[in-house]
Amino acid sequence: MRKQRFLLILLALVVLALVAACLNIDHSPSPSPSAPCNCAGPDLNCSDFATHAEAQRCYDYCKSQGYGDVFRLDADKDGIACESLP
């Protein structure tokens, strides 16, 4: 009887731990309100930006968040995004 009670309590604790872990998972990364773009997508091209400065802000932001050049805005890999834009 004691062993059964122990196993039941242990099982309840495991279930509670799993539920708590699931509740803390953020499945949909989203940019902060001040973020220039969402590094997780949808995919962006230089033609999606009006100016070089706008594309550069997105490029710099995604690099600072650890995504790197996720949208391939820096074709020649010189650190300058969408050089052809005004």
C-alpha angles and dihedrals in degrees: 000000000000092000092050092051091049092051092047092051091046091051091049091052092050091050091049091049091051092048091049091050092051092051092055096053116105105208098180117053112207131181122253114257090260095049114118092219143354106262090198092064171191094229116260131204131194088260088064091067127072096209142020089243091057092050091045091054090053092045093049092045094051091047090051090051091054097255096111118204090338094164095041092238092150103065097174094039095234095129094257116112124214096352092183093064120096 
